[in-house]
Amino acid sequence: MNHRVVITGLGAVTPIGNTVEEFFENVKSGVCGIDFITHFDTEDYAVKLAAVVRDFDPMLYMDFKEAKRMDRFS
Protein backbone atom coordinates (compact mmCIF):
# COMPACT_ATOMS: atom_id res chain seq x y z
CA MET A 1 0.00 0.00 0.00
CA ASN A 2 1.41 3.39 -1.00
CA HIS A 3 0.72 6.51 1.02
CA ARG A 4 1.46 9.97 -0.27
CA VAL A 5 2.65 12.68 2.06
CA VAL A 6 2.81 16.35 1.14
CA ILE A 7 4.74 18.78 3.31
CA THR A 8 3.35 22.24 2.75
CA GLY A 9 5.63 24.11 5.13
CA LEU A 10 7.77 23.99 8.23
CA GLY A 11 7.70 26.13 11.32
CA ALA A 12 9.13 26.16 14.82
CA VAL A 13 8.57 28.36 17.85
CA THR A 14 10.54 26.75 20.67
CA PRO A 15 12.73 27.63 23.65
CA ILE A 16 15.81 26.98 21.49
CA GLY A 17 14.79 28.78 18.34
CA ASN A 18 11.93 30.65 16.70
CA THR A 19 12.72 29.50 13.17
CA VAL A 20 13.32 26.04 11.75
CA GLU A 21 16.93 26.93 10.95
CA GLU A 22 17.69 28.35 14.41
CA PHE A 23 15.97 25.42 16.12
CA PHE A 24 17.82 22.81 14.04
CA GLU A 25 21.23 24.46 14.60
CA ASN A 26 20.62 24.60 18.35
CA VAL A 27 19.50 20.95 18.43
CA LYS A 28 22.71 19.96 16.61
CA SER A 29 24.77 22.08 19.02
CA GLY A 30 23.12 20.56 22.10
CA VAL A 31 21.60 23.84 23.30
CA CYS A 32 19.25 23.41 26.27
CA GLY A 33 16.09 25.54 26.38
CA ILE A 34 15.45 25.00 30.09
CA ASP A 35 16.36 27.89 32.38
CA PHE A 36 15.26 29.61 35.57
CA ILE A 37 11.85 31.30 35.43
CA THR A 38 12.30 35.07 35.30
CA HIS A 39 8.83 36.19 34.15
CA PHE A 40 7.47 36.14 37.72
CA ASP A 41 8.63 35.54 41.29
CA THR A 42 8.94 31.80 41.97
CA GLU A 43 9.77 32.10 45.68
CA ASP A 44 6.49 30.49 46.76
CA TYR A 45 6.65 27.71 44.15
CA ALA A 46 8.52 24.41 44.17
CA VAL A 47 9.19 24.66 40.44
CA LYS A 48 11.88 27.16 39.46
CA LEU A 49 12.67 25.98 35.92
CA ALA A 50 10.81 26.19 32.63
CA ALA A 51 11.37 26.00 28.89
CA VAL A 52 10.28 29.52 27.95
CA VAL A 53 10.01 30.76 24.36
CA ARG A 54 12.00 33.99 24.23
CA ASP A 55 12.17 36.76 21.63
CA PHE A 56 8.89 35.76 19.99
CA ASP A 57 6.80 38.56 18.53
CA PRO A 58 3.25 37.32 17.84
CA MET A 59 2.55 40.52 15.90
CA LEU A 60 4.66 39.09 13.06
CA TYR A 61 2.06 36.33 12.62
CA MET A 62 -1.30 37.81 13.67
CA ASP A 63 -3.04 41.11 14.29
CA PHE A 64 -3.13 42.83 17.69
CA LYS A 65 -6.69 41.76 18.54
CA GLU A 66 -5.91 38.10 17.92
CA ALA A 67 -2.56 38.25 19.73
CA LYS A 68 -4.20 39.84 22.78
CA ARG A 69 -6.48 36.79 23.18
CA MET A 70 -3.58 34.32 23.15
CA ASP A 71 -1.96 32.85 26.24
CA ARG A 72 1.80 32.72 26.83
CA PHE A 73 1.62 28.94 26.96
CA SER A 74 0.19 26.09 24.96
Secondary structure, 3 states (H helix, E strand, C coil): CCCCCCCCCCCCCECCECCHHHHHHHHHHCCCCCEECCCCCCCCCCCCEECCCCCCCHHHCCCHHHHHHCCCCC
